[in-house]
Amino acid sequence: MSDNARRKVAIVLFNLGGPDGPDAVQPFLFNLFNDPAIIRLPNPLRWLIAKIISSRRAPV
């Protein structure tokens, strides 16, 4: 086997907590998606994407 075939893969799971109630869902999602570790884009684009995702997903 080559070195590429034996490459190990790991999955790390984190408990990020969650919103306390329905009114806290949108700010929670915005903070999550505005994190540069989640979406690796420059700040104006990351902020816009976080705003769009959080405003569309919060009602659901």
MOPAC internal coordinates of N, CA, C and O (Angstrom, degrees):
PM7 1SCF
backbone

  N    0.0000 0     0.00 0     0.00 0    0    0    0
  C    1.4623 1     0.00 0     0.00 0    1    0    0
  C    1.5228 1   110.40 1     0.00 0    2    1    0
  O    1.2310 1   121.14 1   -36.66 1    3    2    1
  N    1.2933 1   115.42 1   143.34 1    3    2    1
  C    1.4625 1   118.98 1   177.33 1    5    3    2
  C    1.5289 1   109.46 1   -81.72 1    6    5    3
  O    1.2310 1   120.88 1   -11.31 1    7    6    5
  N    1.3261 1   115.92 1   168.69 1    7    6    5
  C    1.4720 1   120.59 1   179.20 1    9    7    6
  C    1.5223 1   111.66 1   -62.95 1   10    9    7
  O    1.2310 1   120.02 1   146.22 1   11   10    9
  N    1.3223 1   117.57 1   -33.78 1   11   10    9
  C    1.4635 1   120.47 1   179.41 1   13   11   10
  C    1.5230 1   111.90 1   -67.23 1   14   13   11
  O    1.2310 1   119.93 1   146.21 1   15   14   13
  N    1.3085 1   117.74 1   -33.79 1   15   14   13
  C    1.4531 1   121.08 1  -179.05 1   17   15   14
  C    1.5232 1   111.77 1   -72.17 1   18   17   15
  O    1.2310 1   119.98 1   155.59 1   19   18   17
  N    1.3354 1   117.65 1   -24.41 1   19   18   17
  C    1.4604 1   121.21 1  -178.81 1   21   19   18
  C    1.5296 1   112.98 1   -99.92 1   22   21   19
  O    1.2310 1   120.06 1  -169.18 1   23   22   21
  N    1.2998 1   117.49 1    10.82 1   23   22   21
  C    1.4578 1   120.98 1  -178.84 1   25   23   22
  C    1.5203 1   110.17 1   -62.77 1   26   25   23
  O    1.2310 1   120.37 1   -46.91 1   27   26   25
  N    1.3175 1   116.90 1   133.09 1   27   26   25
  C    1.4557 1   121.68 1  -179.45 1   29   27   26
  C    1.5212 1   109.61 1   -89.40 1   30   29   27
  O    1.2310 1   121.03 1   -35.34 1   31   30   29
  N    1.3073 1   115.64 1   144.66 1   31   30   29
  C    1.4610 1   122.34 1   178.98 1   33   31   30
  C    1.5176 1   107.51 1  -123.77 1   34   33   31
  O    1.2310 1   120.70 1   -42.79 1   35   34   33
  N    1.3180 1   116.26 1   137.21 1   35   34   33
  C    1.4635 1   120.88 1   178.26 1   37   35   34
  C    1.5232 1   109.52 1  -123.53 1   38   37   35
  O    1.2310 1   121.10 1   -30.41 1   39   38   37
  N    1.3062 1   115.50 1   149.59 1   39   38   37
  C    1.4620 1   122.25 1   175.09 1   41   39   38
  C    1.5164 1   107.21 1  -121.34 1   42   41   39
  O    1.2310 1   120.76 1   -51.62 1   43   42   41
  N    1.3249 1   116.16 1   128.38 1   43   42   41
  C    1.4577 1   121.57 1  -179.72 1   45   43   42
  C    1.5254 1   108.08 1  -112.20 1   46   45   43
  O    1.2310 1   120.70 1   -52.86 1   47   46   45
  N    1.3161 1   116.26 1   127.14 1   47   46   45
  C    1.4607 1   121.35 1   178.55 1   49   47   46
  C    1.5160 1   109.70 1  -108.09 1   50   49   47
  O    1.2310 1   120.76 1   -43.61 1   51   50   49
  N    1.3170 1   116.14 1   136.39 1   51   50   49
  C    1.4532 1   121.74 1   179.01 1   53   51   50
  C    1.5173 1   109.68 1  -121.49 1   54   53   51
  O    1.2310 1   120.77 1   -36.85 1   55   54   53
  N    1.3014 1   116.13 1   143.15 1   55   54   53
  C    1.4587 1   121.06 1   171.09 1   57   55   54
  C    1.5235 1   106.36 1   -96.68 1   58   57   55
  O    1.2310 1   120.45 1   -72.03 1   59   58   57
  N    1.3274 1   116.75 1   107.97 1   59   58   57
  C    1.4559 1   121.60 1  -176.42 1   61   59   58
  C    1.5246 1   112.39 1   -90.99 1   62   61   59
  O    1.2310 1   120.38 1  -177.50 1   63   62   61
  N    1.3047 1   116.88 1     2.50 1   63   62   61
  C    1.4546 1   118.35 1  -175.39 1   65   63   62
  C    1.5067 1   108.87 1    76.79 1   66   65   63
  O    1.2310 1   121.11 1    21.38 1   67   66   65
  N    1.3001 1   115.48 1  -158.62 1   67   66   65
  C    1.4535 1   118.80 1  -179.86 1   69   67   66
  C    1.5078 1   110.62 1  -171.19 1   70   69   67
  O    1.2310 1   120.61 1    -3.80 1   71   70   69
  N    1.3034 1   116.43 1   176.20 1   71   70   69
  C    1.4583 1   120.81 1  -179.80 1   73   71   70
  C    1.5197 1   111.19 1   -70.01 1   74   73   71
  O    1.2310 1   121.06 1   -28.40 1   75   74   73
  N    1.3425 1   115.58 1   151.60 1   75   74   73
  C    1.4669 1   121.35 1  -179.50 1   77   75   74
  C    1.5244 1   113.23 1   -79.07 1   78   77   75
  O    1.2310 1   120.39 1   155.74 1   79   78   77
  N    1.3197 1   116.86 1   -24.26 1   79   78   77
  C    1.4528 1   120.63 1  -178.70 1   81   79   78
  C    1.5141 1   110.04 1  -163.84 1   82   81   79
  O    1.2310 1   120.31 1    -0.39 1   83   82   81
  N    1.3288 1   117.02 1   179.61 1   83   82   81
  C    1.4667 1   120.90 1  -177.46 1   85   83   82
  C    1.5290 1   114.24 1   -58.17 1   86   85   83
  O    1.2310 1   119.97 1   145.36 1   87   86   85
  N    1.3296 1   117.67 1   -34.64 1   87   86   85
  C    1.4665 1   120.07 1  -179.40 1   89   87   86
  C    1.5232 1   112.63 1   -72.50 1   90   89   87
  O    1.2310 1   119.90 1   163.63 1   91   90   89
  N    1.3096 1   117.80 1   -16.37 1   91   90   89
  C    1.4588 1   121.66 1  -177.91 1   93   91   90
  C    1.5307 1   112.99 1   -95.41 1   94   93   91
  O    1.2310 1   119.96 1   177.54 1   95   94   93
  N    1.3360 1   117.67 1    -2.46 1   95   94   93
  C    1.4647 1   120.96 1  -176.37 1   97   95   94
  C    1.5308 1   111.34 1   -66.85 1   98   97   95
  O    1.2310 1   120.03 1   130.70 1   99   98   97
  N    1.3266 1   117.55 1   -49.30 1   99   98   97
  C    1.4613 1   120.73 1  -177.37 1  101   99   98
  C    1.5246 1   112.12 1   -61.82 1  102  101   99
  O    1.2310 1   118.69 1   131.11 1  103  102  101
  N    1.3463 1   120.10 1   -48.89 1  103  102  101
  C    1.4667 1   118.61 1   176.96 1  105  103  102
  C    1.5322 1   113.08 1   -62.14 1  106  105  103
  O    1.2310 1   120.22 1   144.10 1  107  106  105
  N    1.3267 1   117.18 1   -35.90 1  107  106  105
  C    1.4670 1   120.46 1   178.03 1  109  107  106
  C    1.5295 1   111.00 1   -62.47 1  110  109  107
  O    1.2310 1   120.68 1   132.39 1  111  110  109
  N    1.3400 1   116.31 1   -47.61 1  111  110  109
  C    1.4591 1   119.98 1   179.69 1  113  111  110
  C    1.5298 1   111.83 1   -64.90 1  114  113  111
  O    1.2310 1   120.63 1   140.92 1  115  114  113
  N    1.3384 1   116.40 1   -39.08 1  115  114  113
  C    1.4577 1   119.47 1   178.27 1  117  115  114
  C    1.5284 1   110.57 1   -61.31 1  118  117  115
  O    1.2310 1   120.20 1   132.14 1  119  118  117
  N    1.3225 1   117.22 1   -47.86 1  119  118  117
  C    1.4666 1   120.84 1   179.54 1  121  119  118
  C    1.5307 1   111.36 1   -61.89 1  122  121  119
  O    1.2310 1   120.50 1   141.68 1  123  122  121
  N    1.3129 1   116.66 1   -38.32 1  123  122  121
  C    1.4610 1   120.78 1   179.39 1  125  123  122
  C    1.5216 1   111.29 1   -63.43 1  126  125  123
  O    1.2310 1   120.37 1   128.84 1  127  126  125
  N    1.3340 1   116.90 1   -51.16 1  127  126  125
  C    1.4641 1   120.34 1  -175.43 1  129  127  126
  C    1.5226 1   113.28 1   -81.03 1  130  129  127
  O    1.2310 1   119.48 1   167.40 1  131  130  129
  N    1.3073 1   118.60 1   -12.60 1  131  130  129
  C    1.4561 1   121.50 1   175.79 1  133  131  130
  C    1.5362 1   111.56 1   -86.15 1  134  133  131
  O    1.2310 1   120.28 1   176.55 1  135  134  133
  N    1.2978 1   117.06 1    -3.45 1  135  134  133
  C    1.4681 1   122.21 1   178.75 1  137  135  134
  C    1.5289 1   109.30 1   -74.03 1  138  137  135
  O    1.2310 1   119.47 1   -53.87 1  139  138  137
  N    1.3377 1   118.61 1   126.13 1  139  138  137
  C    1.4607 1   120.05 1  -179.40 1  141  139  138
  C    1.5357 1   113.90 1   -63.87 1  142  141  139
  O    1.2310 1   119.70 1   162.22 1  143  142  141
  N    1.3167 1   118.17 1   -17.78 1  143  142  141
  C    1.4611 1   120.18 1   175.83 1  145  143  142
  C    1.5298 1   111.33 1   -76.37 1  146  145  143
  O    1.2310 1   120.07 1   159.90 1  147  146  145
  N    1.3223 1   117.48 1   -20.10 1  147  146  145
  C    1.4646 1   121.87 1  -179.93 1  149  147  146
  C    1.5264 1   110.26 1   -91.67 1  150  149  147
  O    1.2310 1   120.55 1   129.18 1  151  150  149
  N    1.3298 1   116.55 1   -50.82 1  151  150  149
  C    1.4669 1   121.92 1   178.42 1  153  151  150
  C    1.5225 1   107.39 1  -120.27 1  154  153  151
  O    1.2310 1   120.83 1   -66.94 1  155  154  153
  N    1.3065 1   116.03 1   113.06 1  155  154  153
  C    1.4689 1   121.48 1  -175.62 1  157  155  154
  C    1.5241 1   110.50 1   -93.62 1  158  157  155
  O    1.2310 1   121.48 1  -103.14 1  159  158  157
  N    1.3201 1   114.77 1    76.86 1  159  158  157
  C    1.4522 1   122.40 1   175.71 1  161  159  158
  C    1.5186 1   108.34 1  -134.37 1  162  161  159
  O    1.2310 1   119.78 1   -17.91 1  163  162  161
  N    1.3356 1   118.03 1   162.09 1  163  162  161
  C    1.4646 1   119.44 1   175.00 1  165  163  162
  C    1.5316 1   110.57 1   -60.05 1  166  165  163
  O    1.2310 1   121.13 1   -26.13 1  167  166  165
  N    1.3272 1   115.45 1   153.87 1  167  166  165
  C    1.4591 1   121.26 1  -171.34 1  169  167  166
  C    1.5269 1   115.52 1   -52.34 1  170  169  167
  O    1.2310 1   117.32 1   132.88 1  171  170  169
  N    1.3101 1   122.70 1   -47.12 1  171  170  169
  C    1.4700 1   117.41 1  -177.90 1  173  171  170
  C    1.5274 1   112.57 1   -60.72 1  174  173  171
  O    1.2310 1   120.10 1   140.53 1  175  174  173
  N    1.3234 1   117.40 1   -39.47 1  175  174  173
  C    1.4712 1   119.89 1   179.30 1  177  175  174
  C    1.5212 1   111.36 1   -71.42 1  178  177  175
  O    1.2310 1   120.41 1   137.60 1  179  178  177
  N    1.3292 1   116.82 1   -42.40 1  179  178  177
  C    1.4671 1   120.52 1   179.18 1  181  179  178
  C    1.5145 1   110.53 1   -61.44 1  182  181  179
  O    1.2310 1   120.04 1   137.45 1  183  182  181
  N    1.3542 1   117.52 1   -42.55 1  183  182  181
  C    1.4610 1   121.73 1   179.30 1  185  183  182
  C    1.5245 1   110.21 1   -61.02 1  186  185  183
  O    1.2310 1   120.54 1   135.08 1  187  186  185
  N    1.3335 1   116.58 1   -44.92 1  187  186  185
  C    1.4670 1   121.09 1  -179.00 1  189  187  186
  C    1.5285 1   111.09 1   -63.76 1  190  189  187
  O    1.2310 1   120.20 1   134.55 1  191  190  189
  N    1.3096 1   117.22 1   -45.45 1  191  190  189
  C    1.4697 1   120.51 1   179.44 1  193  191  190
  C    1.5210 1   110.61 1   -64.11 1  194  193  191
  O    1.2310 1   120.17 1   137.82 1  195  194  193
  N    1.3289 1   117.28 1   -42.18 1  195  194  193
  C    1.4654 1   120.72 1   177.98 1  197  195  194
  C    1.5259 1   110.68 1   -61.89 1  198  197  195
  O    1.2310 1   120.29 1   139.97 1  199  198  197
  N    1.3204 1   117.05 1   -40.03 1  199  198  197
  C    1.4688 1   121.45 1   179.36 1  201  199  198
  C    1.5248 1   110.55 1   -64.92 1  202  201  199
  O    1.2310 1   120.36 1   135.84 1  203  202  201
  N    1.3201 1   116.92 1   -44.16 1  203  202  201
  C    1.4716 1   121.03 1  -179.82 1  205  203  202
  C    1.5253 1   110.80 1   -65.02 1  206  205  203
  O    1.2310 1   120.34 1   130.73 1  207  206  205
  N    1.3242 1   116.96 1   -49.27 1  207  206  205
  C    1.4701 1   120.15 1  -178.76 1  209  207  206
  C    1.5220 1   110.77 1   -61.38 1  210  209  207
  O    1.2310 1   120.04 1   132.24 1  211  210  209
  N    1.3294 1   117.53 1   -47.76 1  211  210  209
  C    1.4665 1   120.25 1  -175.79 1  213  211  210
  C    1.5197 1   111.67 1   -66.55 1  214  213  211
  O    1.2310 1   119.84 1   143.46 1  215  214  213
  N    1.3160 1   117.91 1   -36.54 1  215  214  213
  C    1.4700 1   118.73 1  -178.90 1  217  215  214
  C    1.5194 1   111.98 1   -74.24 1  218  217  215
  O    1.2310 1   120.32 1   150.53 1  219  218  217
  N    1.3319 1   117.00 1   -29.47 1  219  218  217
  C    1.4673 1   119.55 1   178.49 1  221  219  218
  C    1.5163 1   113.08 1   -82.73 1  222  221  219
  O    1.2310 1   120.11 1   146.68 1  223  222  221
  N    1.3307 1   117.39 1   -33.32 1  223  222  221
  C    1.4557 1   120.22 1  -176.09 1  225  223  222
  C    1.5293 1   113.60 1   -87.06 1  226  225  223
  O    1.2310 1   119.81 1   153.17 1  227  226  225
  N    1.3162 1   117.97 1   -26.83 1  227  226  225
  C    1.4659 1   121.10 1  -175.96 1  229  227  226
  C    1.5271 1   112.67 1   -58.22 1  230  229  227
  O    1.2310 1   118.67 1   135.69 1  231  230  229
  N    1.3291 1   120.15 1   -44.31 1  231  230  229
  C    1.4737 1   118.64 1   179.80 1  233  231  230
  C    1.5219 1   114.08 1   -63.50 1  234  233  231
  O    1.2310 1   120.27 1   152.29 1  235  234  233
  N    1.3083 1   117.08 1   -27.71 1  235  234  233
  C    1.4706 1   121.06 1  -178.33 1  237  235  234
  C    1.5158 1   109.58 1   -73.15 1  238  237  235
  O    1.2310 1   120.10 1   180.00 1  239  238  237

